Amino acid sequence: MPLLRSLALSLAFGWAAAVPALSAETMLSPEPLQEDVYIIGPGDVLDLKLFDAAELSGPLEVLNDGSVPLPLVGSVRLSGLTLQQATVWVQQLMGEELLRPDLQLRVVKPRPIRVALVGQVERPGIYSLTPSETGQTEGGPAIRLSGLPTVVDAIQKAGGITQQANLRGVVLQRRLPGMDKPLGYKQAELDLLDLVLEGNQSQNPFLFDGDTIRITQAEETPKEAVELAAVNLSPQVITVNVIGEVENPGRVELQANTPLVQAVLAAGGPKNWRASTGNVELVRINRNGSATLKKFKIDLDEGASNEKNPPLRDGDSVKVNRSTLARASDAINAVSQPIGGLVQIWTLFRLINTN
């Protein structure tokens, strides 16, 4: 009996053993991902059909430990196997008890797909996806998702990408079939810009349970940032604080990736003689809790660019400083303190300038 089971195990895993092990650095093109076969895991409901023993046929639920209660055999681990591997394995085991173990094994109720999203998404974490989902980027409308989940579906459920996302180097990691310890993995690099700009659907593969999507940080904001703000991968609305010498200081709601100049205009524009358009400050609170301050000379005719007119992020604060004439006038009139709910924002600028 042990010899037969050992032989059955070798036959069942022979195909998996032929799969070459891939290091964490190995990158594949996304096309092979579309051809991956389903891997059985805990939560799946299988249907076992024995053609010459109908009384032994019926559903098999894969338990948390990856096993199923197999008729006449007992508990058998199937987690980590493809359907083809599991069929061969079960057929060999049933052959020890039956003369003609002809059978069919199929998935009748797949488990929810749980994937990990890390890096430059609005809400990194673990997400469960089903064929019927509702995704929503930050500030955008709810989107009804139907069908097998894809990479884009997962990103939408995580709130969309951040402004610093490197869409040309999205990495999808997937486990290989088999029950070896440690588990084998492969990964592919996706170009989501090719998907959203050219419609290349091969860059949006279907997801498997246990997949990890890693979106790295771009070295600089891509030149397509303003165009990308309109696609359903990005947050749709951001809120920024505009204070200082503008007509309507306060919180302003804007489209995602709105440039600095446009935010100043949305706050009523700079005051004619009081505003110093050559001394505009931008404070940004980073995801790690640190704050950065940059100064710009704004030009109302300037297009979006990282150097002169950067796209804004949610929570940014913009301060249009006073001109020399305005400072002199305020000194004479002893008007120097802001009022109302903007005091905290003014304090933030003062602290950063001091440091």
Secondary structure as UniProt FT lines:
FT   HELIX           2..17
FT   TURN            24..25
FT   HELIX           31..35
FT   TURN            42..43
FT   STRAND          45..50
FT   TURN            51..52
FT   HELIX           54..56
FT   STRAND          58..61
FT   TURN            64..65
FT   STRAND          67..70
FT   TURN            71..73
FT   STRAND          74..77
FT   TURN            79..80
FT   HELIX           83..94
FT   TURN            95..97
FT   STRAND          103..109
FT   STRAND          113..119
FT   STRAND          125..129
FT   STRAND          132..135
FT   TURN            138..139
FT   STRAND          143..146
FT   HELIX           151..157
FT   TURN            158..159
FT   TURN            163..164
FT   HELIX           167..169
FT   STRAND          170..175
FT   STRAND          185..190
FT   HELIX           192..198
FT   HELIX           201..203
FT   TURN            209..210
FT   STRAND          212..215
FT   TURN            223..224
FT   HELIX           225..228
FT   TURN            229..230
FT   TURN            232..233
FT   STRAND          237..244
FT   STRAND          250..255
FT   TURN            256..257
FT   HELIX           260..266
FT   TURN            267..268
FT   TURN            272..274
FT   STRAND          275..285
FT   TURN            287..288
FT   STRAND          291..296
FT   TURN            300..301
FT   TURN            306..308
FT   TURN            314..315
FT   STRAND          317..322
FT   HELIX           324..333
FT   HELIX           340..342
FT   HELIX           343..354
//
